[in-house]
Each structure stands twice: as structure tokens, then as C-alpha cells.
Amino acid sequence: MSDNNRTVWSSEDGDLRKKEQTTSHAKSLPPQQQTAYLHRESGGRGGKVVSVVKNLILTEEDLKTLAKKLKQECGTGGTVKDGVIEIQGEHRQRMAEVLTRLGYKVKIAGG
């Protein structure tokens, strides 16, 4: 019997495995206890550059709120993917200023 034909059981709550993954960061750490790492990435984006904020322990809602603030400050678009904030364009210096003002320690990585 192949793995593609196995029976899958479902409940009215849906796939509980997905809910466990999204609630792994139950609460956010305060900014003073965190270091934000700012990276510059262009791979897999057709040569376009994005500034990335990594290593923040925040709830999904807090990540989206912070991403919105960064997008407004930089005057550009962006998104939250897999617990990482991506801001379109090279804005690491501006993002570092904003994050520092909010109380985060900031490290700028990459060239």
C-alpha cells in the first residue's frame, strides 16, 4: 500500500498540527530583552533586494504590527513570512533607527 492512499481522519477542529505550530510563540518578549538582526537578501526575488528582520520572539499579531510600522517609516511595502519581517528595498539603516527607538538591540548583518 502506498503512502498516497492512506486514510486521513479529520475532526471539526481541522488539522490540529497546524494550530500547534502557529501558537508556538504564545507571548512576545519585551523589546529590551531582544536583539533584532537585519539582513539584506536578494536571492529568489529576480534581483530585487529586501531588508529582513530576524530572530524576534513575537506573536504573529505583534510581528504584523511591527512590520506595519516599519513599512510606514520606510515608505515601502513588505510582509511577514515564517516569523521573519521582509521590507522591500535596502532600508536596514532606517529600520535600525526605528527598532532602536522602540527599545530593541539591533545588529546589522551582511553587506
N, C-alpha and C positions, 0 to 999 in steps of 0.2 A: 504494500500500500504506500502510495507516495504522500509526502507531506502536504501537497497542494490539495488533497481531497479529504483532510481531516475535518471532523465536525467541530464547529465553534459554538460555545454556549454564550448566551448574552442575557443580561438582566435589564430591567427597566432603567437602571442607573447608567447603562452604557459600559464602555470599556474602563474599568477601574484602574488599570495600569496607567493610562494617560493622566488621570486625575492625581495619582500619586506623584507623577513626575512634575506636574505643574505646581504642586504645593510643597515642593522640597524646600523652598526658601519661604518659610512660614512668616518670618518677620524680617524687617530691614535693620541693619546695623546703623547707628548714628554716623554721620559723615566724619566726625572726629576720629572714629576708630577704623577708617578705611583709607586705602590708597588706590586711586584711580590710575590705571595705566593707559596712556594714549598712544595709539599706533596709527601708522599710515599704511593703507592697503590699496592695491590696485588689481591684484590677481583675480581673474574670472569676471572682470567687470568691463571688458572691452577697453582697457587702458584708463578708465576713469578712476580717479582717486577718491577714497573715502577715509575719513578720520574715525577711528574706532576707540570706544571706551570699554576697557575690560576689567575684570576682577572686582566688580562691585557686588556686594551681597545686599540685594534689594528685592522687594516683592515685585511682581510683574507690573502692578499698578504704579509703584514708585519709580520703576525704570521708565515707564511711559511718560510719567510726569517730568522726570529729569530730561528725557530725550526731547520733549516738547520745549522745555526751557532752553536747552542747547540749540535747537533748531531756530528758535526765535532770536536768540543772541547772535547766531552766526548768519541769520537771514538766508537759510537754505533748507533743503529737505533732508529727511533721514528716516530711520526706522529702528525698531528693536527686534533683533533676531537671536534666538538661543541665549538669552541673558546678556547680550552684548549690544551696546548702542552704536549705530552706524550713522554718521553725519556726512552728507555729500560734500566733497571738496576737501582742500587742505586747510583745516581750521584748528589744528592742535593748539596753537598758541592762545587763540581766543577762548577755546574750550578750557584750557588750563586756568586762565584768569577767572572764568565763571565758576569752575569747580572749586578753586581755592577760596573764592569769596563765599561759597556755600559751606566751607569747612572741611573739604576733602584734602588729603595729601595727594599730590599729583606727581607722576613720573612720566616724562615724555620719552618714548622708545622709538628706535628706528630713525632713518634719515630721510 
